[in-house]
Amino acid sequence: MANAALDENSIPTLTAGLDSNGSTIIRVKVNPTNHGLVVSDGTGGTDHGPVNDLRDENNRVALMAVSSSDGVTPVVVYATSTGSLLINSN
């Protein structure tokens, strides 16, 4: 499990659930040149849960969003093992 990195003001960086198991926390990566998120675009994937938010060892919450199905249900956001945020641009 990776803890969120902190800036000089103790603000945590983005973390997400690992797409292969849904329970390990992974740091989300950004291109240092243009500051754009590094993403993995595709429609594949598996819902590993969890129902509740993931937290690192310092109790910082990983990314959560709401379901595209109902716009209400909280869903954990996944990233690949290389830190690429999973997206579906379709």
N, C-alpha and C positions, 0 to 999 in steps of 0.2 A: 504494500500500500504506500502510495506517495502522499506526503503531506503537501498542502499548498505552500508554494514559495511566498515569502513576504517581501514587500518593498520597505524602504527606509521608514515609512510611517506605519508599519505593521499591517498594511492592507494586503489581504490574500489574493493570489492569482487564481485563475479559473481551474477547476478540476471537474472531472466527469467520471461516470462509471465505465469500467472496461467492457467493451462490447462482447468479449468472449465469455464473460461470466456474470456481469452485471453487479458484482459486489466489490471488486477491487477498484480503488480510486487511482486515476491516472491524471497527470498534469496535461492540460490542453496547450498545444503549441501555437505560436504566432510567428510569421515571417518577420525577422528583425529589420528587413529593408523597407517593406511597405506596410508593416504592422497589420497585415491581413491574417485572419485565422487560417491555419492549415486544416483542410477538410478532406474527407473521404466521401465522395458522392456515389450513392447507389441505393437500390431499393431493397437489398438483402439485409438480413439481420434477424435476431431472435429476441423475444421479450423475456429477459431473465428476471424481471422485477427490478428492484424490490418495490414494495408498496410505499415504504417510507423513504425519506431522504438518506443519502449516504453521507457520512461524516468521516473526516480524516482523524488521525490520532490526536489532533489539537481541537477537535470538535467543530471544525469549519465545514460548512455544508458544500457538497458538490452541486453542479448545475442541475436545476430542475426546470421543467416547462409544463405547459398544460397540453392535454391530449388534443390532437387535431380532429378527433372524432366528436368530442362534446365541448371542447373549449373550457373545461372545468377541472377534470381529473388530473392531479399532479402526476408527472412522468419523469423518471430519471433520464437525463441526457447521457448518451454513450459516446466514447471516443475509442479509437484503435490503440493498440499497444505502443504505437509510435507517437501518440498524442494528437492524431488527426481527429477532429470533431466529425461525427457522423452526420451527414445531411442527406436529404432527399429532395433534389431540385425539380422533380417531376410535378 
